[in-house]
Amino acid sequence: MRVAFFVGNDITSHLIVDQVLDDIVRAGHTPYVCYTQQPPNPRAEPELRELFRYERTLLNTYVYPYLDSLPAPLHSSFLSPAGIAKLHRGSVVVRVVEDVNDPAFLDYLAQEDIRAGFSVRCYQKFRAPLIDHFRPAAGASPLFANLHPGLLPGYRGVLTFARSMLHGEAEAGFTLHRVNEEWDAGGVISVSAGPLDYTRSVLENMCRQRGEAAGLLVRAIEQAAGEGVWDDRPQDPGQAGYYSHLRRPELDELTRKGIALVRPRAVIDLLVGAFTRPGSPESFELGGILTGVTSHLPEPALG
């Protein structure tokens, strides 16, 4: 089966998708990894701009270029998009997609006979023609799912791990649900949940569950390939909660409760540990680059 992943430009999304590629290829499937971009919001609150820098800018502006400057991809580590394309040449297709709803891109999906799709923190709105492409037959439910970082239906929207911690929840997790034209409202296919650690940041808590989230994708692909359908249960609208970006009073409340959106040192350690081998020259080089960038450059240099 040929499977498309619509991947956001953040750490968690990249690590989840990269983690499943070997399993998917070994099972005989062909992943099409379609990277999408979320631009920074210059009017966002300072804490949210900082989260963007550590969650996205370090990865795309510093980690990927460093990895791509090396003579060859580092085996036994996570890879940049270019590294994935090189190491998995012939078995994984890597693309950058500016507009997932572009008719030319839909033609490409049809020409390549891509029959299942997964959104992994892709912030673009999926329109009916794209959704309809993944229907196995007229009137059938599409084989198109969103891996949402939040437990549905109670935590729809963005930064739901932060909302869960703000509300004092014992656990949070990921929900794999069908894509429709409403945000996070499609039928629930599967869920993974784990305990929240309030000594760690919001970003750390989300990244810690990437293995369980990746498992949801692998199982859904196998079910789609074997049975051609997914079982799902409708969300209860009466239990639904939708959250937009955190506003000033909510950010202040997080601070009062001692909850950090991001801890810079933890992000650097995560990136170095994921993309290089422990104790290798590359780990020291990349660690030095990221430490220098976050310690000495003014804020606009990361924005």
N, C-alpha and C positions, 0 to 999 in steps of 0.2 A: 504494500500500500504506500502511496505517496502522500505525505503529511506536511502541511504548512504550519509553521509557528510564526506568529506575529509578536515580536519580542520588543519590549521597551528597552530604553538605553540606560537602565539602572543595574546595580550590582546584583540584586536578588534575582531578577529575571534572567540575566546572563548565566548565573551559576546554576539555576534550575534547568535551563534548556541544555547547557553544555553537559550537565550531569547525565541527561537521558540519551544523548546521541549514540554512545557506544551500544547501549542496550537495544535501541531501535534499529540500528544498522545490523547488529548481530541477528536480530529477529527477521531480517529480510526486507525491512521497510526503507524508504528513501525520505529523509527529512529535508524540507525546504525551509531554511531559517531566514526569515524576513525581518531584518532589523528596522525599527522605526525610531523616530526621534521625538522627544518632548522638550521644547525650548524652555529656557528659564523665564520666570515671570519677574521682571525688574521691579514690579510694585508689591511683590510678596513681602510679608513680614520678615525681619532679619533671621529669625530662627528657621524659617522655611527656605530662605535663600541658602543658609548654611547647610541644611539637609540636602538641598539640590547639589551643592558643590561636592559634598562628600559622597553622596549616593550615585551621582552621575558624572560630574565634571572630572573628578580624579580618574575614573575609569576610562572615559573616552578621550580625554586630553593628554593624559600622562601614562596610564598603564598600557593601553593599546599601542601607542607609538613606540614605547620602549620595547614591548614584546616584538613588534614588527621590525625593529631595527636589528634584532638578533639574526645570526646566520640561518637558523632553522627553528621551527616551533619546539618548545620545551615539552618533551613527553612526560607523562605522569603528572601533568598539571593542567589546569584549565587554560583555554586558549583564547586569543583575540579572534574576532570574526575572520580576519585574513588568515590567521593560523589554522582555524577550523577548515577553511576552504583548501588550504595547502595539505594539511595532514589527512583530510578525508576526501581528497580529490576523487571524483567519480562515484562517491557514495553519499555525500551531503552537498546540497546546493545552498550557497549563501548569497543573499541579495540585500540591498538597502532599498526600502520602499518608502517613498515620500507620502504617497496617498494610497491607502489600501483600497479605496473605492474607485480609483481611476479605471475607466473602462478598458484601457490597454492592459492594466494589470489583471483584470478579470479575464481578458482574452488569454493572457499568459497562463493563468490557473487552469483554464479549460484545455489549452493546448498541451500542457504538461500532465493532464489527467490527475490533478491533485484532488483527492476525494474527502479528506478530513482536515479540519483546521483547528488550531488552538491559539487563543490570545493569552499572552503572558505579560500582563501589565502594559499592554498597548493602549495608549490613551486616545486613540482615534475612534470616532464613532462609526460603527459598522452599519452600513445601509442595506436595504432589502436585496439588491442584486447580488452583493457579496454573500449574504447569508443564504440566499436561494441557490447559489452555486454548489453549496455543500449538501443539498438535499439529495439523498440517494435515489429518490423517485418523486414524481409530482405528488404533493400533499404529505410526503413523509417529513418527519422531523429532521432538521439538518444535523450532519455530523460536524458541528462547529461549536466549540466550548470555550469558555473563559475560565482561566485559573485565577480566581479572585482571592486576594489576601485579606480574608475576613470571613467570619462565620455568618452565613446567610440563613434566613432573611434579615436578621437583626442588625447586621453591620454592612450595609451597602455603601457605596461611595468610595472616598479616598481616605488614606491615612487611618484605616480602621484599626490597625494594631495600636495606634496612639489613642484612639477613642476607647478601645477595650481597656487599656491601662488607665486612662483617665477615669473610667467608670469602676475601676477596682476589680475587673474580672479575674477569675482564677486562670483562665486559659483563653487562647485565641487560636486561629488556624487558617487554613485555606479551603475554599470551596470550588469545586469544578462544576460549572453549571452551563446549560445551553445558552448560546447567544441569541438574543432577539434584539429588536430595535429600542428596547428600554434598557436603562443602565442597571446591570446586575439583577435582572428580574426573571431570567429564564429558569426552567426546571433544574433542580439540583441532581447532579449525577453521583457525586461522591464528596466526602469531606475528610479532612485530616485536622486534628486538633492536638495541641500540646500546652503544657503549663507555661505561664508567663513568669519571667524572672525580673523582678522589679529592681534588682541591682544592676541590670543591664539596660541599654538604651532601647528605644522603639525599633530602630533599624537592626540592632543585634538580635532582638527577639524574633523579628521576621526572618532574618537570614538563617537563624538556627533551625528553622523548620523547612529549609529548602529540600532536604532529603525526602521528607514525607510528601511535600508538594510534588516533587518529581515522580514519586511513585503513583500519584493520581494520574499523571499524564501517561505513564507507561501502561498502566492497567486499562485506561480508556482506549488507547491505540490498539492493544491486543483484542479488546472486545469489539471494536469497530471492524478490525480485520477479520475476526473469526465469525462474528454474528451479524455484522452489518448494522447494528442498532445499539443504542444506549437506553437503559432503563433510567427514568428520572422521576422525581416527585415535584409537583408544583409547589412554589413558595406560597406561604400563607400571607396575604397582604396585610392582615391584621397584626402580624408580628414584625412587619418590615420597618426598618429604620434606615434612612438615607442621610449620609453625612458629607458635606462639602469640605473645603479646606479649613483648617483650624484658623480661628480668628483671634484677635488680641486677648480677649478675656479667657479663652480656652488655653492659649499658650501660657498666659500668666498662671493659670491654675495648674498646668503641668509643672511649671517651675516651683510653685508652692509645695507640690507633692513630691518634689525631688525626682521627677521623671524627665530624662533627657531624650530628645529626638535622636541625637547622634553623639557618640563619643569619638573624637578624631583619632586617638591612638588605636582604638579598637578597629576602626575602619582600615587604617593603614596595615595593621596586623592581619586582618582578614584578606585584604588584597594581595599582600606579599605571600601569605600562606596558600592562597588559592592558585596564584599564577606562577609561582616559582617553587623549586624544591627546597626544603629546609636545609640551611647551612650552605647552599650553593652560592657561587659568586653573584648570580643573578638576583638572589634574594637580598643580598647586601646592597647591590646597586639599586634595585627598585625601592627598597626600604629607604635608602638615602635620598633618592629623588623625591619620594612622597613626603618624607619628613621635612626636607628642605622647602618644598613648595608650601606646605601647610604651616611652617614655622616662620618663614621670612617674607613671603610675598604678600602684598596688600590684598584685601578682599577682591577688588575688581579683577585681579589676575586669574582668579579661580572662577569668576562668574560666567 
